[in-house]
Amino acid sequence: MTSLADLVALGERMGYAGEELREFVSHEQAREREERHEGRERMARKEEMDRMARKEEMDRMARKEEMDRMARKEEIKRKKEEMEQHT
């Protein structure tokens, strides 16, 4: 963020004075505000995408755990049935 004094000095070096200088400073301040706003929006979008990716990974892991649990349950059931057939 450029300080007000720096913007005024820059405008003066560029040949602005009076109302033109005020307009230049005002325009530059607005531009910097917009850049900061866009940066915050980009960061918020990135954070949301990261959050969604973490949620998807957790959901994937939960589905895998459930499938593994079901497979173990089926394996136990199958072994039980085999044992019952041999007795």
C-alpha positions as CSV (number, residue, x, y, z in Angstrom):
1,M,0.0,0.0,0.0
2,T,1.4,3.3,-1.0
3,S,1.2,6.1,1.5
4,L,-0.7,9.3,0.8
5,A,2.6,11.3,0.9
6,D,4.2,8.9,-1.6
7,L,1.2,9.2,-4.0
8,V,1.3,13.0,-3.7
9,A,5.0,13.0,-4.4
10,L,4.6,10.7,-7.3
11,G,1.8,12.8,-8.8
12,E,3.9,15.9,-8.4
13,R,6.9,14.3,-10.1
14,M,4.5,13.4,-13.0
15,G,3.6,17.0,-13.3
16,Y,0.2,17.0,-11.6
17,A,-0.9,19.9,-9.4
18,G,-4.1,21.2,-7.8
19,E,-7.2,19.4,-8.9
20,E,-5.4,17.0,-11.3
21,L,-3.1,16.0,-8.4
22,R,-6.1,15.3,-6.2
23,E,-7.8,13.3,-8.9
24,F,-4.6,11.3,-9.5
25,V,-4.2,10.5,-5.8
26,S,-7.9,9.6,-5.5
27,H,-7.7,7.4,-8.6
28,E,-4.5,5.6,-7.3
29,Q,-6.1,5.1,-3.9
30,A,-9.2,3.6,-5.5
31,R,-7.0,1.3,-7.7
32,E,-5.0,0.1,-4.7
33,R,-8.3,-0.6,-2.7
34,E,-9.6,-2.6,-5.7
35,E,-6.3,-4.6,-5.9
36,R,-6.5,-5.4,-2.2
37,H,-10.2,-6.3,-2.5
38,E,-9.4,-8.6,-5.5
39,G,-6.5,-10.2,-3.5
40,R,-8.9,-10.9,-0.6
41,E,-11.4,-12.4,-3.0
42,R,-8.7,-14.6,-4.6
43,M,-7.6,-15.8,-1.1
44,A,-11.2,-16.5,-0.1
45,R,-11.7,-18.6,-3.3
46,K,-8.5,-20.5,-2.7
47,E,-9.4,-21.2,0.9
48,E,-12.9,-22.4,-0.2
49,M,-11.3,-24.7,-2.9
50,D,-8.8,-26.0,-0.3
51,R,-11.7,-26.7,2.2
52,M,-13.7,-28.5,-0.5
53,A,-10.7,-30.6,-1.4
54,R,-10.1,-31.6,2.2
55,K,-13.8,-32.5,2.5
56,E,-13.7,-34.6,-0.7
57,E,-10.6,-36.4,0.6
58,M,-12.3,-37.1,4.0
59,D,-15.4,-38.3,2.2
60,R,-13.3,-40.6,0.0
61,M,-11.5,-42.0,3.0
62,A,-14.8,-42.6,4.8
63,R,-16.2,-44.4,1.8
64,K,-13.0,-46.6,1.6
65,E,-13.2,-47.4,5.3
66,E,-16.8,-48.4,4.9
67,M,-16.0,-50.6,1.9
68,D,-13.1,-52.2,3.9
69,R,-15.4,-52.8,6.9
70,M,-18.0,-54.4,4.6
71,A,-15.4,-56.6,3.0
72,R,-14.1,-57.7,6.4
73,K,-17.6,-58.5,7.5
74,E,-18.3,-60.5,4.3
75,E,-15.0,-62.4,4.8
76,I,-15.9,-63.3,8.3
77,K,-19.3,-64.4,7.2
78,R,-17.8,-66.5,4.4
79,K,-15.3,-68.2,6.8
80,K,-18.1,-68.9,9.3
81,E,-20.1,-70.6,6.6
82,E,-17.1,-72.6,5.5
83,M,-16.6,-73.8,9.1
84,E,-20.2,-74.7,9.5
85,Q,-20.1,-76.8,6.3
86,H,-17.1,-78.7,7.6
87,T,-18.8,-79.6,10.9
